[in-house]
Amino acid sequence: MMTCAYEDPTCEVGLIAGTGSNACYMEEMKNIEIVDGKEGRMCVNMEWGAFGDNGCLDDIRTKYDQAVDENSLNEGKQRYEKMCSGMYLGEIVRQILIDLTKRGFLFRGQISETLKTRGIFETKFLSQIESDRLALLQVRAILQQLGLDSTCDDSIIVKEVCGTVSRRAAQICGAGMAAVVDKIRENRGLDHLDVTVGVDGTLYKLHPHFSRIFHQTVKDLAPKCDVNFLLSEDGSGKGAALITAVGCRQRELDAQQH
């Protein structure tokens, strides 16, 4: 957010959509209960990956999400992140493929040792499989690299599963962003809000369809907001430097006043 705000002053939201998922935004000070003062705004790190840890997402979580959660290092935590970040998408796909194989729809009903291996389906394979430029023969070649001997029909199903999982991830992430920008609009009592979101993360940058579906979801769910997305390059590094510079300048001004 800070990196992009340096280039575009209307940038008041930051998003990471990569291996993990998180967001921050500028909240009105009058809504910050734990800090004194009502004037101005404060940046809030949402830690939105933990959304749903209280069970509020249970209605839309599937048995595959539950399996991924149960096999993770932090069971019961970061549930929203586990549905929409790069670290977990491949694992959701693997759980679905195991289920479809057990039911006889895939790989002649034979679950290979490869398919039983956690983490075998890296998110980069999802990006490759979903690429519009890839013929089914190339999808089969990727699956063979993973030790999965597939027919043409298998390849079609795998491609459909990958597309469904990443489309849901983009939509869930977009729903979160739509809620954030609409809250900013309501906070300010505006009929319409123009706002820029600074974005970083490999899933957003490298996946062939994620950003497009994400943008469309925000547009559909926050129709009163006109949202511009700005790519952040090395956001964490530059942003930290900018915040430090502002902090140093503020300290010098305070010292002069005293």
N, C-alpha and C positions, 0 to 999 in steps of 0.2 A: 504494500500500500504506500509506504513512504517513498520508495524508489519511483513509482509511477506518479505520485503526487508532486514530485519535483518537476516532472515534465508536464503534468496536467493537474492544475489545482482543484478540479472537480472530482478527483479521485479520493473517495472516502470509504472505500471497501477494499480489502485484500483477500485473495483466495489462493490456497494451495490445492491443486488437484493433481497429485502425483502418487508416489508410493504411499503417502498418507494423505489426509484431507483435513483442512482447517480453514477458518475465516476470521477476519477482524473487521470492525467498522467503527465509525465515529458516532458515539451515543451522546445525547444531551446530558449535561452534568446534573440537571434537575432529576434525572431518572437513575443516577448512580447513588444508591442509598448508603454505601459504606464510606463515601468521601464527602467532606464538608464543601459547601459552595454550590451555587445554583447556576452560575454563569458559564458560558462556553461549552465546549465538548471534550469528551475523553475517548481515546481509542480503547476499545474493548476486544481483548483476545477471547474469542468465543469458545475455543476448544470444542468445536462442534462435533468432532469425531465421537465424543462421549454422549451425544444426543441419543436417547433411546435406552440408556442404561437403567432407567427407572421403569422400563416396560412399555413406554408409550408407542413404540414402533412394533410391538408384538403382532398387531393385526396384519402387517404387511411383510413380516419376516417369514421365510419359507423353511422347510425342513433342511434345505441345503445350507441356508444361513446358520441354522442352529448347529449343524454338523461342523461347519467351519469354525464357529465360535467355540464349540466344545473341544476341538483339537488345537486351539490357539494357545499361546503362552499367557494370555490375559482373559480367560473365560469370563463372560458377563460384562466385559468392559469394551468401550469404543465400538459399540454396536452399529452406529450410523457409518462410521469409517469402514467397518467390515463389509458394508453393502456397496460402497462407492469408491474405494481407493484401490490403486494399482497393486498394493501388496496382497490383496485378497481375491481379486477377480478371477485369477487363474485357478485358485483353489475352489471357488464356487463352481466354475466350469467342470473341474475334475469330479466334484461330488455329483453333479448332474449326469456326467458321462457314466460314472459307476452305476447310478440308478437305472439309466436307460439300458446299459449293458445287462444288468441283472434281469431286467424285464424283457430282454431278448431283442431290443431294437437296434443294438449296436454291436460291432465287432463279433458277430456270430454268437453273441451271448457269452463270450469268453473274456473274463476280466484278467488282463495280463498283470504281471508283477509291476510293470511300469506304471500302470494306471493306479495301482495300490500305493504308489510312492507319493508322499506329501511334497508339495512344492514343485512337482515335475512340470506343471503347466505354468510357465512364467508369463507375465502379462505381455511381454514382447511377442510371444507366439500368438496371442489374441489379436494384436495389431496386425501381424503378418497375415493371419488367416482371414481377417476381415477386410483386407485391402481389396478394393474393387478391381485392381489390376491382376489379381491372382486367379488363375484357372484352377479347376478342381484337382487337376493333376498335381499342381504345386502344393495344394492343401494336403493332398495325400503324401507328398514328399516330406512335408513338415511333420505330419503324424508319424511317418516311418522313422524320421530322425528321433522321435520320442519313443520309438520301439512299439508303435501302435500300427499294426498291419490292417489297413482299412480298405474297404471297397469304395466305389464312387458314391453309393448311397450313404455310407458312413460319413464321408467327407461333407456331403450336403447337410447332414444332421449336425455334425460338429460345428460347421460354419454358422448354422442357425442358432445353436446354443451360445456360441461366442457372441454373436450379434445381440441376442436377447439379454445376456448378462451385462454387456457393456452399455446397451441402450438404457436398461434399468438404472445402472450406475449414474449415467449422465442425467437422467430425469430426476433421480433422487437428489443429486447434487444441485441441479437446477432449481428444484423445489425449495431447498434450503436457501439458495441465493435470492430467489423471488421473495421469500419471507423477510430476508434482511433488508432488501431495498425498499420493500413496501412499508416496513417498520420505520425506516428513515423518513419516508414520505409522510406517514401518519404523525410521526413525532413533530414535524414542522408544519403540520396543518395545511399541506399543499394538495391541490387537485392533481398536479402533475409534477414528477421529479425527473430531472436530468442528472445522471450520476455516472461516474466512471469507476470500474472495478479493475484493480491491478491483479493480474493472474500469473502464476508460475506453476510449474509441475509437469512431469514427463507425460502423464496421462492426457492432460489438456493439449500439450504441444505435439505429441507424437502419434497418438491414436488417430486412425483415419476418420472417425465419425464422432468421437466424444464431444468435441467443442461445438460442432454444428447442432447436435441434439440438445446439448446443455443450453446454448443460446436460445433455441426455439422454446425450450421449457420455461426459461425465465420470462420470455416475451409473452407466452400464453398465460402464465400464472401471475404476472405483475403487469397487467395492461396499462396501468396508470404511470408506469415508470419507463423512461427511455434510457436503457443501460448500454453504455459503451465499454467494451472490454479491451484492456491495454496489456500487451504481453510485457512481463517484467523479465529483464535479463539480469541474472545474478542478484535477484531481489534481496536476499538476506544480507549479503555483504554490503551492497550499496546503501540499503535502508539503515543498517546498523551504523554505518559511517555518518549518514545524514543526521540520525538521531543524536549521535555523540557530538557532532558539530553544533547542533542546536543547543544541546545541554551545556556544552562548554561556553557558548556565547551567553546563554541565560545566566550562568554562574558569574561570568565576568560583569554583566550588567548589574546583578544583585550586589556584587562586591563594591562596584562604583557607587551605588545608591547608599550603601551603608558606610 
